[in-house]
Amino acid sequence: MDTSTILIVDDDPALLQALPQALNLRLDDIQVHTSDSALEALKLIRDHNYDAIVSDIKMPGMDGLALLEKIGELRPDIPTLLITGHGEHDLAVQALRGGAYDFIQKPIDRDYLVAALKRAIQAHQLRTQVFEQQLALKLHAKALERMVQKRTQELVEANAAKDKLLRIISHELKTPLTSLKGMTQLLYRQSSKVDSAEVVTMGLEDMERSLHRMEVLVNDLLDTSLIETNMFVLHRKRCDLVEICRNLIDEYTAGTGPSLTFEVPGEPVEVEVDADRIGQVIINLLTNARKYSAKGSPVTVTLQQVGYEAIVSVRDMGIGIPAEMHVNIFEPFFRVPDVEVQTGSHTGLGLGLYISRKIIERHGGHIDVESAPESGSTFSVVLPLYVDPTKDEVDAAKLSSRTQGVWTIAH
């Protein structure tokens, strides 16, 4: 139980000594302050939030009624009991009208004083609790209001994003669907003709490209949904990043696509990653480099080990990105305005870099970009090296900066 503090104000030294003793004997957990003048009492009242105040009405200088008025200005919630002389009913009524909680007649009945003080203290404590609860409710209401405003703003932004997404999807899906429809109609007409094998082959190739384009769009949407709902799962294991890069580039340059013109694979660089997802990131960067570079210009992939980090950089000599756009390019559905594809088609929803950044961040790394208009772009994937937990010490020589792989691709 908290200690209650009261103040007794009286110019009678004997009363100031007797009353605290009587109250300490009759009330538990109480602390009594005393003052022999109203002016001194005001100083104490400014410094303490008393649970109750007991003051004599008749005192030299400032009397109890004047003190009661000052208390009403300083601490209006503190209940004040005024001591009046026998038969001074007018003063008692005046005190009650002035805001006194109760009045005590002389000679003081200690039982009545104790009972009156108990009621006053309880009233003050209840009033304090109600005030604190009201304040807590106000703060809670404000917090709810801010939450509702934030949620409303999020819903507005989500709705705008949904509308934007629907526009982009409808636009991007329209082209491959139109192509598929046209090729299907063409193949249907050619199916009854003689020597239609070449036309059928071309039609099937176009259909395959359209289906691939739709597959890219759907996979990007699925990955974005998994990321946004925090259901994106990584299957990490100890891998050699040099081998991952070599296999990816071999796959990327296979067939009739771009050709690998230079390769210098180095010593293994061990990382703990989801190899498929890291491959998805690097392929996305290679695809972007090809898309925004002139046909025939080289793309260079460099793998470096710098301290406890592995850095895979993809550099192109393409059209570049303005500096003010560097932050925006990792936002979902963002495309650099007024930029035309140099090689290939404009496949995608503007989600590739967003998904790539999220994948690398989930691995504890980050993606950096250096680019300027007409000067090409370099995207660097930074990943933490694998550290064997069973070894107490790491060979410092193996942490020195060095290049462990270089691949140059011509489109």
C-alpha positions, 0 to 999 in steps of 0.5 A, a space after each residue: 500500500 502506498 504511503 499517504 502524505 498530509 499537511 497540518 497548518 496551525 500556529 499553535 505549537 502544541 497542536 502541531 506536535 500532538 496531532 501528528 502523533 495521534 494520526 500516526 498511532 491511528 492511521 497506517 502508512 501515513 506521513 505528516 508534514 507540519 507548518 506554523 504559517 500559511 505562507 510556509 505552507 504554500 511553499 510546501 504545497 508547491 513542492 508536494 502533492 498532498 493527499 489531504 491538508 488540515 488547516 486552522 482558519 484563524 491564523 495571523 497574517 494569511 488565514 485559513 480561508 485565504 490559504 484555501 483559496 490559494 490551494 484552489 489555485 495551486 492544487 485544486 484536487 487536494 481535499 482541504 479540512 479547516 479547523 474552526 472554533 466552537 460556535 463559528 458556524 458562519 466561518 464553517 459555512 464560508 469554508 465549505 462554500 470556498 471549496 473545503 472538503 470538511 470542517 473540524 470543530 475545536 476542541 478536536 474530536 480525534 475520532 472524527 478527524 481520523 474518519 474525515 481524513 480517511 474519507 478525504 485521502 480515499 477521495 483524493 486517491 480515487 480522483 487521482 486514479 480516475 485522472 490517470 485512467 482518463 489520461 491513459 484512455 486519451 493516450 490510448 485513443 490518440 494511439 488508436 487514432 494514429 494507428 487508424 490514420 496509418 492503416 488508412 494511409 497504408 490501405 490507400 497506398 495498397 489500393 493505389 499499388 493494386 491499381 498500378 499492378 492491375 494496369 501493368 499486368 493487363 498491359 504486360 500479359 496482353 502482348 504474349 496472349 495476343 501473340 499466342 492467339 495469333 500463332 494458334 490461329 495461324 497454325 490452325 490455318 496452316 495445318 491443312 496446307 502442304 509444306 507448312 513445316 517451316 511456318 509451324 516451326 516459327 509459330 511454335 517458337 513464337 508461342 514458346 517465347 510468349 509462354 516464357 514471357 508469361 512464366 516470368 511475369 507469374 514467377 515474379 508475382 509469386 515471389 513478390 507475394 511470398 516476400 510481402 507475406 513473409 513466407 519466402 523460404 530459403 534453403 541455405 547450404 554451404 556452396 562454392 560461389 565460383 562454381 555457382 557463377 560458372 554453372 550459371 554463365 554456362 547455362 546463360 550462354 548455352 544455345 543460340 544466346 550470348 557467347 562466353 568470350 573470356 573465363 578465368 575461374 579461381 579458387 573456391 569462395 565458400 558461402 552459405 546460401 540458397 544456390 537457386 535463389 542466388 542464381 536467380 539474382 545473378 541471372 536477373 542482373 545479366 538479363 538487365 545488362 543485356 536488355 539495356 546494352 547495345 547488341 555486341 557490347 560486353 558484359 563482365 562478371 567479376 567475383 572477388 573476395 574482400 575480407 569476410 565478404 564475397 562480391 559478385 559484380 555484373 558490369 555492362 557498357 549500356 545506357 546507364 541510370 541517372 544517379 537520382 534513380 539509384 534508390 528507386 530502381 529497387 522499388 517494386 514496379 519501378 522502371 526508369 522512365 524514357 528508357 528503351 530496351 536495347 536488346 531483346 524484349 521489355 519482359 517483366 513487371 519491374 519486380 526483378 531488382 526488388 526481388 533480387 534485393 530482398 533475396 540478398 538481404 535475407 542472406 545477410 548481404 546487400 546490393 550496390 549500384 554504380 551507374 551514370 548515363 552513357 557510362 554503363 552500370 555495375 551491380 554488385 552483390 555482397 554476401 558474407 563468407 562462410 565461416 567454419 564454426 568448429 575452427 577457433 582461428 581464421 587464416 588471415 591470408 585467406 581473407 586478403 582481397 583478391 579476384 577469384 573469377 572473371 567472365 566476359 560475355 558478348 551479346 
